[in-house]
Amino acid sequence: MAADIIESTGKRKTSVAKIRVNLKGDGKFFVNGKTLEEYFGNHHWQKAAALRPLAVANLGNVAVEVRAFGGGVTGQAEAIRQGLARAVAQVEPRLKKLMRDQGLLTRDARIVERKKPGRPKARKRFQFSKR
């Protein structure tokens, strides 16, 4: 372990999460000054998205501070997942391979397609009338 504090960034859609992991922490997880449970009410956003890299790497007692902004709740949760995976990958090379195999380091590049002129949305068309 090189350093006690690791910083990284994760992105998803228009959300950005700046992560700060203290390896000699007490297991507390804060997002924008709130606990993980307060910030993400849904169990899926907590466990499946945000905490997955820690579970995969089997890291328990680390303190995590997150500053998440932009986008919605799902985008922020998945941005936190990517940022946390990047931070964990910096700890040890075998953990980087583990994160890569789980698909946690890959940036999900899908973003909202722009609206086109003459259409109500990006691909939707107005109703066609023959007569």
LINLIN-V862439 format. One record per backbone hydrogen bond with DSSP energy under -0.5 kcal/mol. CO is the residue of the C=O (numbers start at 1). NH is the residue of the N-H. If there is no record, write none. Layout:
# LINLIN-V862439
co->(CO:CO)
nh->(NH:NH)
This chain:
# LINLIN-V862439
co->(4:6:8:10:12:15:16:17:17:18:19:20:21:21:22:22:28:29:30:31:34:35:36:39:42:43:44:44:45:46:51:52:53:54:54:58:60:61:63:64:65:66:66:67:69:72:73:74:75:76:77:78:79:80:81:82:83:84:85:86:87:87:88:88:92:92:93:94:95:96:97:98:99:99:99:100:107:108:116:121:124)
nh->(23:21:19:17:15:12:69:10:19:67:8:65:6:23:25:63:64:36:66:34:31:39:40:41:46:47:48:49:50:51:55:56:57:58:59:60:62:25:22:30:20:32:68:18:16:76:77:78:79:80:81:82:83:84:85:86:87:88:89:90:90:91:91:92:95:96:97:98:99:100:101:102:103:104:105:103:109:13:119:116:121)
